[in-house]
Amino acid sequence: MLIDEILKSVDEGSLVEHYGNDAVGSLLQMERLGRLQAFIGFWPEARYQAMQQGIAPEELSFLPIKGNPTYQFIYISCSKSPAGEQAITKIDQEMRVLRVDSLMGFYAQWLDPSQRAGYLEEVRALFQKD
């Protein structure tokens, strides 16, 4: 991917890797405090976190990453054991229902009303490919 190649060429001292339960929210706070110039994240999540923190989404800039799809599936992993395989089977089964019945609308509510119809159309098309 293009972004991976660019990041390899950047001085490691200028990059901050951050993990955790609220990584995007924390990165957004650090950016607002001037500790970061920018961060890489999924725009719907960054928009949601901004709204949770009282930041108007219009104050943010979202730039697409060349070659990266607008929407993509998440991946969940478990240990390679009978219990892990059973868990993944159940998660896969539930997610196929939840993503259409609940999650699409849940994510859509974070968006500006003018973005919702396009989002729902694009995500339905993504799910139909699967």
C-alpha positions, 0 to 999 in steps of 0.5 A: 500500500502507498501509505505503508511505503510513505511511512517507511520513509519518515523519520521514526522519531516523528511517528507516534504509534498508539494502541488502546481501547480509545485510540482514535479518541486519544489521538484526536485529543493529542492532535487538538493539544498540538502534540500531533500534526495529524493522525491516520484513522477511519473517518467515520470513527474520527468524526464520531469521536470528535462529536463525542468530545464536542468538536464540530466535524467541520473543524476536521479535515479528512483526506482519503488514502490513495488505493484504500477502499472507503469502507472495509471489513474488520477482522477478528481473531481468536486462538487457534483452538476448538474454542477459538474456532467455535467463537469465530464461527459464532461471531461470523454468523452474528455479524452477517445479521448485525451488520445489516440489521443494526450496524449500518444504521448505527454508523449512519447516525454518526454521519452528517444527514447529507452523507447517510444515503450514500453511505448506506448505498455503498455499504449495502453494495460491499455486503452484497459482494461478500 
